[in-house]
Amino acid sequence: MKYYSTKDKSHQVSLRQAVLSGMPADNGLYMPEKLPQVPDKILKNCSQLTFPELAVGVARLLLDDDVPLKILTKIINEALNFDAPLIYLTEKIYTLELFHGPTLAFKDFGARFMSRLMAFFIKDSNRSLNILVATSGDTGSAVANGFYWISGINVIVLYPAGKISKIQEQQIATLGENITALEVQGTFDDCQRLVKQALTDKVIGQSLAVSSANSINIARLIPQIFYYFRAYSQIQNSSYMELVISVPSGNFGNLTAGLMAKRMGLPVDRFIAATNVNDVVPEYLRTRVFTPRASVPTISNAMDVGNPSNFARILDLYNYNYESIAKDLWGSGYTDEQTQQEIKRIFDQTGYVCDPHSAVGSLALNDYLKTFNPNATGIFLETAHPAKFKPIVEEVIATEIEVPERLARCLSLPKLSHPIANDFDQFKEFLLTERHFR
Ligand SMILES: *Cc1c(COP(=O)(O)O)cnc(C)c1O
């Protein structure tokens, strides 16, 4: 299967090229040339399949010519070694828990799959591949953990000293092995500048193979399609009329994957774009006008995005036709105060504890069901474990929440990061002198 750029459909590359380069040179985003239909024999029997079996069934349709089935199966079995359970909350409302991976957020699905796919694509190279990542928190930890122990690939994560949470820092800086954490005396923008400069530096390019692993890589989107089918497989045998799925969104990768799943035949009637006050996509759905703007900080900070990159993919998927987009998608944005009240409401009514991002998903779902379709059944995605946002959540519900073992463990490990100045020459020197980067 070929992948084209959203900026130029005639610019087509192989999956290998799309994954290893991340992004076309014209600044578009890669999209698969086709979205094949999931055959009825898989859809009808999906409740009988394990998650990896179902994922292989869907993945084959997209990747069959590029990755031999045996290897694809191995990649999926390793990457999806945790489930995405669908939890019944109240009448007609379910939540799909996507936080059972190593860093307790759905980004684990994308990072674990991408790392193994990249390792397959570079297996015949005699050099290590060095992935440079600048992070303001969550992406860095998912990528670092996703590539942990993947042979032939090093990850160098740059994070701003004192500007990410303790949990995020521990998830990045305690791994060691092929993961190097650099604590930069500067801001996230400084980290990003250092990475960009290194990726284009001639001397670095001559001695090392360097690449990026940014969030718009198509290899991160593909595995997100799988868990929408997993959600369906768990509700398929219940009686319901229409099905809607609410997706807490920031850069809109997760929602794009859902819309791709629908195009491949996932029986869902409508998707909901749930945002915090950074609501440029809900605004587009209301007004037909897309106006990117500077992001505003909120308590659901992984969704603080003012110009979501994957919106370009959604436009492409629907041929830039507003009516078709609005037919499949409704959206709404919520304040921090509403988010906190929702965490409390869910806890008081059901005993279930949501993180702030998921609570935004629940708000939008409940609004939609009340306003437009009281007969529908809804699923909101649970994008992170509440323990990742412990202080905020505990204050709202006035109850202590349990920290999963894998998070507690990493909180007590020694921090292994190298402090560096906000200085390109020092960063370059570091890259060129570390022997195992070669
Ligand atoms: C990244 C993230 C989001 C937003 O996902 P997008 O694919 O960027 O829309 C939502 N919730 C959490 C917890 C995240 O880490």
The ligand as a Gaussian input file, in Angstrom:
#p B3LYP/6-31G(d) Opt

LIG

0 1
 C       -2.292000      12.987000      24.005000
 C       -3.459000      12.896000      24.899000
 C       -4.755000      13.291000      24.478000
 C       -5.021000      13.891000      23.127000
 O       -4.912000      12.960000      22.097000
 P       -4.821000      13.420000      20.566000
 O       -4.629000      12.198000      19.791000
 O       -3.626000      14.357000      20.505000
 O       -6.077000      14.158000      20.259000
 C       -5.818000      13.108000      25.352000
 N       -5.634000      12.604000      26.590000
 C       -4.410000      12.245000      27.039000
 C       -4.284000      11.712000      28.421000
 C       -3.285000      12.366000      26.210000
 O       -2.077000      11.998000      26.673000

